[in-house]
Amino acid sequence: MAHAFLILAQFGGGAGGGASTILFLGLLFAIMYFVMIRPQQKQLREHRALLSGLKKGDDVVTQGGILGKIHAVTDKIVTLEVANGIRVRVLKSSIQGRTNLADEGTTAVTTTKEEK
């Protein structure tokens, strides 16, 4: 009798296996959406907002690590002043974020004075 239940369980499991596989794949896609896709879209929206809000005088850092102050902004190109009178043109999309160069410069000066 137990053998008959095993046979019925195999046939019953095979018929429901398709539905459970589809349910599993749907659950897997939902998890991937909330863990990977949604945060990436949010980060992309924040970066676009950052790029659209750039203006002359902002301190920024590029993806290559160049720190500078924005001298001019066009649709696709940003001119950064990296030192007095030295300007570099970079793509607007290569701006990684804003930074505060004034605070970093004062801390560097105070640490060198303290070392002496």
N, C-alpha and C positions, 0 to 999 in steps of 0.2 A: 504494500500500500504506500509506503514511503517513497518507493521508486516511482510510482505514478505521480506523486506530488512534485518530485524533482523534474519529471518530464513536463508537467503543466507549468511549472515555474520557468523552465527554459523557454517554452513557447510564449508564455505571457510576458516575460522580460524582453523577448525579441520584438514583440509588437509595440511595447511601450518604450523601447530603446530609442526609437527615432524621435519621439516627442521629448524624451529626457535629453537627448543630444542637442536638439534645437534649443531647449531651455538653458542648457549649460552654455552653449555658444552665445546666446543672448545675454546671459549673466556675465560672461567673460567680457563681452563687448561693453556692457554698462560699466564694469569695473575699470576697463582700460580708458573709457571716456572720462570718468571722474578723476582718475589718477594721472593720466598723461595729456589728453587732448584739451580738456577744459582749462587746466592751469597754463598750458602753453598759449592758448588763445587770450587768456587774461594778461599774460606777460607781453604779448604782441600789442594788445590795446594800450597798455601802459607805455610801451616804447613809442608807439605812434603819437600818443598824447605828449610825451616828452619832446619829440622832434617838432611837433607843430607849435609847441610853446617856447621854442628857442628864440632868444632875442639878443641884441647887441649888449655886451657887457657881462653876459653869463659866463661863469667859470665851468668848463666842461672837461671831460676825459674821453678820449677816443678808444676804440677797441684795441688799438695798437699800444695804448698806454701813454699817449701824448697828452700832456696837460696844457691848457691854454685858456685864454679869454676870447670870447667871440668878438671879432671886429666887424664882420659883415655876414649877412645871411641872405641867400637866394633860395630858389626852389629846391635845387639839388646840391648846392655847394655851400660850405661854411668856411669862412676865412678866420683862422685862429691866430692870435698873437701869442706866441710861445715865450718871447722875451721882448725887451724894449726894441721896437722897430723890426722885429723878425716875425713875418707872417707866413702861415702855412695854409694852403687850401686843401680841404678834405671833403669827402662826400658826406652829405648830411646824414645818411643812413649809418655811417661809421661812428657816430657819436654814441657812446655807451651810456653816459649819464652826467648829471651835474655834480660838481664838487665845490668845496669852499677853499680856494687857494689862499685866501688872506689868513685864515686860521693856521694853515699848515706852514706858511712862511714865518709867522711870528713864533711858532713853537720851535722851528729849526734855529732861529736866531737866538732864542733864549737858551736852548741847550748848548749851543757853541759858546755862549758867554759863561755858562755855568762850568764848563769844562776847564776854562782858563783859570 
